[in-house]
């Protein structure tokens, strides 16, 4: 099948799709219920997906509920994003071993992880991966681990019909519909016509996989149902962010009193950066053993860590105020200078998983309301 073609698969067809991917050598991961949340885990059939489970999110609050709805994707986003599979939280980079002649041999560690097929990536996560492609996969010095994992990842997106109260992807133009960045995109339809998935082909390999799955042609009514579903989801979005002139707004308000107000609440815990699907900061550590082998490891870092801005003499950003301002201003303002777009995709994770219930959309609105320049 060719890119852009449409088809419909039944619920059982989703199990067949997962089977084709597994037979092709992929480790198939998707949403599973674990530790009281919808997380990413290995799935072997559609029965492993969270049928009838929905999430209830609010600033600083998350819970899941069981319903009678048979939908498999009747939730918004969980604490884990696809980023963890293309840019792992921990990775060994190289190892140095002294030889008998005293010469130290440095060996780059090859990543031997199986290629991953992600089933259920949301449109906001597709936008996040596009950002990481620009940050980590392009430029003069791309990250080799990221590029290998990203190119090997098969993405089955699922368009979002049930946004959470903390979602604002519609105002960031990153959802609830998927436009690109996927191999296959599903729209789950559950109505009096049955439980099925409208499938769009987004790549050549996506078309090859779908060609091996039982399917039928999509009807005009099913295409109209998809369009209506996305319109309704956008209308129910719980938050919005006014992005007009946003980089300039933050750039001209570095001493706005709102930074003090949010710093009084912020715990500088870094939760927002850990759940963000686009944050890419990292740190490295060298570990030695008794045999003299040195291993360099990389791990996710956070601009909320005091040591993150450490230079000779101490950290540059010593206060919580300075660290929060750096995070929000980089994400929404100076990211444009570096990468030509915003670093926020409107998934709302930073709002939900902030223990102090700090809302990034509310902080931007408060600064805009009392902008010293009086406009954009």
C-alpha positions as CSV (number, residue, x, y, z in Angstrom):
1,X,0.0,0.0,0.0
2,X,1.1,3.5,-0.8
3,X,1.6,6.5,1.5
4,X,-1.7,8.3,2.1
5,X,-3.9,5.3,1.4
6,X,-6.8,4.5,3.8
7,X,-8.1,1.2,5.1
8,X,-10.1,-0.1,8.1
9,X,-9.1,-3.0,10.4
10,X,-11.2,-4.6,13.0
11,X,-10.1,-5.0,16.6
12,X,-8.7,-8.4,15.8
13,X,-6.8,-6.8,13.0
14,X,-4.9,-4.8,15.6
15,X,-3.6,-8.1,17.0
16,X,-2.7,-9.1,13.5
17,X,-0.8,-5.9,13.0
18,X,1.1,-6.4,16.2
19,X,1.9,-9.9,15.1
20,X,3.3,-8.8,11.7
21,X,5.5,-6.3,13.5
22,X,6.8,-8.9,15.9
23,X,7.4,-11.4,13.1
24,X,9.5,-8.6,11.5
25,X,11.8,-8.5,14.4
26,X,10.4,-5.6,16.3
27,X,9.9,-5.4,20.1
28,X,6.3,-4.1,20.2
29,X,5.6,-1.6,23.0
30,X,2.4,0.2,23.8
31,X,0.2,1.4,26.6
32,X,-0.2,-0.9,29.6
33,X,-1.5,-0.3,33.1
34,X,1.5,-0.3,35.6
35,X,1.9,1.2,39.0
36,X,-1.4,3.0,38.8
37,X,-0.7,4.7,35.6
38,X,-0.8,4.1,31.8
39,X,2.8,3.5,30.9
40,X,4.7,2.0,28.0
41,X,5.4,-1.7,28.1
42,X,5.7,-4.7,25.8
43,X,2.4,-5.8,24.1
44,X,1.9,-9.0,22.2
45,X,-1.8,-8.7,21.3
46,X,-4.6,-6.1,21.5
47,X,-5.7,-7.8,24.7
48,X,-2.6,-6.4,26.4
49,X,-3.8,-2.8,25.8
50,X,-5.9,-0.9,28.5
51,X,-9.4,-1.6,27.4
52,X,-12.0,0.5,29.2
53,X,-9.3,2.5,31.1
54,X,-9.3,6.3,31.1
55,X,-7.1,8.8,32.8
56,X,-8.3,11.8,34.9
57,X,-5.7,14.5,35.0
58,X,-5.5,17.9,36.7
59,X,-2.6,20.1,37.8
60,X,-0.6,18.0,40.2
61,X,-3.1,15.1,40.0
62,X,-3.4,11.9,38.0
63,X,-5.5,8.8,38.4
64,X,-7.0,6.1,36.2
65,X,-10.5,4.7,36.2
66,X,-12.1,1.6,34.8
67,X,-15.1,2.1,32.6
68,X,-17.4,-0.1,30.5
69,X,-16.2,1.6,27.3
70,X,-14.4,-1.0,25.1
71,X,-12.0,1.6,23.6
72,X,-8.3,0.6,23.9
73,X,-7.1,4.2,23.6
74,X,-9.6,6.1,25.7
75,X,-7.0,8.1,27.5
76,X,-4.7,11.0,26.8
77,X,-1.0,10.6,27.8
78,X,0.8,8.9,30.6
79,X,4.0,9.8,32.5
80,X,6.3,8.0,29.9
81,X,6.8,9.2,26.4
82,X,8.3,7.6,23.3
83,X,11.4,9.6,24.0
84,X,12.6,6.9,26.4
85,X,12.9,4.4,23.6
86,X,14.8,6.6,21.2
87,X,16.8,8.6,23.7
88,X,17.2,6.2,26.7
89,X,17.4,7.6,30.2
90,X,20.7,5.8,30.8
91,X,23.3,4.6,28.2
92,X,26.9,3.5,28.2
93,X,28.9,5.4,25.6
94,X,32.4,4.0,25.6
95,X,34.7,1.9,27.7
96,X,38.5,2.3,28.2
97,X,40.7,-0.7,29.2
98,X,44.4,-0.7,30.0
99,X,46.3,-3.4,28.0
100,X,49.3,-5.4,29.2
101,X,51.6,-3.0,27.5
102,X,50.1,-0.1,29.4
103,X,48.3,1.3,26.3
104,X,44.7,2.2,27.0
105,X,42.2,0.9,24.4
106,X,39.0,2.9,24.0
107,X,36.0,1.0,22.6
108,X,32.7,2.7,21.6
109,X,29.9,0.6,23.0
110,X,27.6,-0.7,20.3
111,X,23.8,-0.4,21.0
112,X,22.4,-3.9,20.5
113,X,18.8,-3.2,21.5
114,X,16.1,-4.7,19.3
115,X,14.3,-2.2,17.1
116,X,11.1,-1.0,18.7
117,X,7.6,-0.6,17.2
118,X,5.6,1.8,19.3
119,X,1.8,1.2,19.2
120,X,-0.2,4.1,20.4
121,X,2.1,7.2,20.0
122,X,0.0,10.3,20.3
123,X,0.2,13.2,17.8
124,X,1.9,15.4,20.4
125,X,4.6,12.7,20.7
126,X,5.1,12.7,16.9
127,X,5.7,16.4,17.1
128,X,8.1,15.8,20.0
129,X,10.1,13.3,18.0
130,X,10.3,15.7,15.1
131,X,11.8,18.2,17.6
132,X,14.3,15.6,18.8
133,X,15.1,14.8,15.2
134,X,16.2,18.4,14.8
135,X,18.1,18.6,18.1
136,X,19.7,15.2,18.3
137,X,19.5,13.7,14.8
138,X,20.6,16.7,12.7
139,X,23.4,19.2,12.6
140,X,27.2,18.8,12.4
141,X,27.4,16.4,15.4
142,X,24.3,14.2,15.6
143,X,23.9,11.8,18.4
144,X,24.7,8.3,17.0
145,X,22.6,6.4,19.5
146,X,19.6,8.5,18.9
147,X,19.9,8.3,15.1
148,X,20.2,4.5,15.2
149,X,17.3,4.0,17.4
150,X,15.1,6.6,15.8
151,X,15.7,5.3,12.3
152,X,14.9,1.7,13.4
153,X,11.7,2.7,15.3
154,X,8.4,1.9,13.7
155,X,5.6,4.3,14.8
156,X,2.0,3.4,14.9
157,X,0.2,6.6,16.0
158,X,-3.2,6.7,17.5
159,X,-5.1,10.0,17.1
160,X,-6.5,11.4,20.4
161,X,-10.2,11.5,21.0
162,X,-10.1,11.9,24.8
163,X,-7.8,14.9,25.7
164,X,-7.1,15.4,29.4
165,X,-7.9,18.5,31.4
166,X,-4.2,19.4,31.2
167,X,-3.8,19.0,27.4
168,X,-3.3,22.0,25.1
169,X,-2.0,20.5,21.9
170,X,-4.7,22.1,19.8
171,X,-3.3,25.6,20.6
172,X,0.2,24.4,19.8
173,X,-1.0,22.9,16.4
174,X,0.4,19.5,17.4
175,X,-2.9,17.6,17.7
176,X,-5.3,16.0,18.2
177,X,-4.9,14.7,14.7
178,X,-1.7,13.2,13.3
179,X,-0.3,14.8,10.1
180,X,3.1,13.2,9.6
181,X,5.9,11.5,11.4
182,X,4.2,8.1,11.5
183,X,4.4,4.8,9.6
184,X,0.8,4.1,10.3
185,X,-1.8,6.3,12.0
186,X,-5.0,4.8,13.6
187,X,-8.2,6.5,14.5
188,X,-10.2,4.3,16.9
189,X,-14.0,4.3,16.1
190,X,-16.4,2.7,18.5
191,X,-20.1,3.2,17.6
192,X,-23.2,1.2,16.5
193,X,-21.2,0.1,13.5
194,X,-18.7,-1.8,15.7
195,X,-15.2,-1.4,17.1
196,X,-12.6,-0.7,14.4
197,X,-9.7,1.4,13.4
198,X,-9.3,3.7,10.4
199,X,-5.7,3.4,9.2
200,X,-3.6,5.8,7.2
201,X,-0.3,4.9,5.6
202,X,2.5,7.3,6.4
203,X,5.5,5.5,5.0
204,X,6.6,2.8,2.6
205,X,7.4,0.4,5.4
206,X,4.0,1.2,6.9
207,X,2.3,0.3,3.7
208,X,4.2,-3.0,3.6
209,X,3.1,-3.9,7.1
210,X,-0.5,-3.0,6.5
211,X,-0.6,-5.0,3.3
212,X,-0.1,-8.1,5.4
213,X,-3.0,-7.3,7.7
214,X,-6.7,-8.2,7.0
215,X,-8.4,-5.0,6.1
216,X,-11.1,-3.4,4.0
217,X,-11.8,-0.1,2.3
218,X,-12.8,2.9,4.5
219,X,-16.3,4.3,3.8
220,X,-17.0,8.0,3.4
221,X,-19.0,7.7,6.7
222,X,-16.0,6.4,8.6
223,X,-13.8,9.2,7.2
224,X,-16.5,11.8,8.3
225,X,-16.6,10.1,11.7
226,X,-12.8,10.6,12.1
227,X,-13.1,14.3,11.2
228,X,-16.0,14.8,13.7
229,X,-14.1,13.0,16.4
230,X,-11.0,15.3,16.0
231,X,-13.2,18.4,15.9
232,X,-14.9,17.4,19.2
233,X,-11.5,16.5,20.8
234,X,-10.1,19.9,19.9
235,X,-13.2,21.6,21.4
236,X,-12.8,19.7,24.6
237,X,-9.2,20.6,25.1
238,X,-8.7,21.5,28.8
239,X,-6.1,24.2,28.3
240,X,-4.8,26.6,25.7
241,X,-1.7,28.7,25.3
242,X,-1.6,31.9,23.4
243,X,1.6,31.6,21.3
244,X,1.3,35.0,19.6
245,X,4.6,36.8,20.0
246,X,5.6,34.4,22.8
247,X,9.4,34.4,22.3
248,X,9.5,38.2,22.5
249,X,7.1,38.3,25.4
250,X,9.4,36.2,27.6
251,X,12.6,37.8,26.3
252,X,11.5,41.3,27.4
253,X,10.3,40.2,30.8
254,X,13.3,38.5,32.6
255,X,12.6,40.4,35.8
256,X,8.8,40.0,35.8
257,X,7.4,39.5,39.4
258,X,5.7,36.3,38.2
259,X,9.1,34.6,38.4
260,X,9.2,35.2,42.1
261,X,5.6,34.0,42.6
262,X,6.2,30.7,40.8
263,X,9.6,30.2,42.5
264,X,7.8,30.4,45.9
265,X,5.9,27.2,44.9
266,X,8.4,25.4,42.7
267,X,10.3,22.5,44.5
268,X,13.0,22.5,41.8
269,X,12.4,18.7,41.7
270,X,12.8,18.4,37.9
271,X,9.6,16.4,37.4
272,X,8.6,18.6,34.6
273,X,11.8,17.9,32.7
274,X,11.7,14.1,33.3
275,X,8.2,13.7,31.9
276,X,8.7,16.2,29.0
277,X,8.9,14.5,25.6
278,X,11.3,17.1,24.2
279,X,13.7,17.9,27.1
280,X,17.1,16.5,26.0
281,X,19.6,17.7,28.7
282,X,22.0,15.1,29.9
283,X,24.9,14.5,32.1
284,X,27.9,12.2,31.9
285,X,29.8,10.2,34.5
286,X,32.9,8.1,34.4
287,X,32.9,4.9,36.5
288,X,36.0,2.8,37.2
289,X,36.4,-0.7,38.5
290,X,39.2,-2.5,40.4
291,X,40.6,-3.7,37.1
292,X,41.1,-0.2,35.9
293,X,38.3,-0.2,33.3
294,X,36.7,3.1,32.8
295,X,33.1,3.3,31.5
296,X,31.5,6.6,30.4
297,X,27.8,6.7,31.0
298,X,25.2,9.2,29.9
299,X,22.0,9.9,31.8
300,X,19.1,12.3,31.5
301,X,19.8,15.6,33.3
302,X,17.7,18.5,34.3
303,X,18.1,22.3,34.2
304,X,16.6,22.3,37.7
305,X,19.6,20.5,39.1
306,X,21.9,23.0,40.9
307,X,24.9,21.4,39.2
308,X,23.5,21.7,35.7
309,X,24.9,25.2,35.3
310,X,28.0,24.6,37.3
311,X,31.1,26.4,35.9
312,X,34.4,27.3,37.6
313,X,33.5,28.9,40.9
314,X,30.0,27.5,41.2
315,X,26.6,27.3,39.5
316,X,25.4,30.1,37.3
317,X,21.7,29.7,38.2
318,X,21.8,29.4,42.0
319,X,18.1,30.1,42.8
320,X,14.9,28.2,42.0
321,X,13.7,31.4,40.3
322,X,16.6,31.4,37.9
323,X,16.2,27.7,37.1
324,X,12.5,27.9,36.5
325,X,12.9,31.0,34.3
326,X,15.6,29.2,32.3
327,X,13.4,26.2,31.7
328,X,10.3,28.0,30.7
329,X,12.1,30.7,28.7
330,X,14.2,28.1,26.8
331,X,11.2,25.9,26.1
332,X,9.0,28.7,24.7
333,X,11.4,31.5,23.6
334,X,15.1,30.8,23.0
335,X,14.3,27.3,21.6
336,X,13.2,29.3,18.5
337,X,16.7,30.9,18.2
338,X,18.4,27.5,18.4
339,X,16.0,25.2,16.6
340,X,13.5,27.3,14.7
341,X,10.4,26.3,16.6
342,X,8.9,25.9,20.1
343,X,10.1,23.2,22.4
344,X,6.6,22.6,23.8
345,X,4.1,20.3,22.1
346,X,1.2,20.9,24.5
347,X,1.0,17.4,26.0
348,X,0.4,18.8,29.5
349,X,2.6,16.3,31.3
350,X,4.5,19.0,33.1
351,X,1.3,20.3,34.6
352,X,0.0,16.9,35.7
353,X,3.2,15.6,37.2
354,X,4.2,18.8,39.0
355,X,3.8,18.2,42.7
356,X,3.2,21.9,43.3
357,X,0.5,22.0,40.5
358,X,2.3,24.7,38.5
359,X,0.6,25.2,35.2
360,X,2.9,26.4,32.4
361,X,-0.1,27.9,30.5
362,X,-1.2,29.9,33.5
363,X,2.3,31.2,34.0
364,X,2.5,32.4,30.4
365,X,-0.9,34.0,30.7
366,X,0.0,35.8,33.9
367,X,3.2,37.3,32.3
368,X,1.2,38.3,29.2
369,X,-1.5,40.0,31.3
370,X,1.0,42.4,32.8
371,X,3.5,42.7,30.0
372,X,5.6,45.7,30.6
373,X,5.6,46.5,26.9
374,X,1.8,46.4,26.8
375,X,1.7,44.2,23.7
376,X,3.3,41.6,21.6
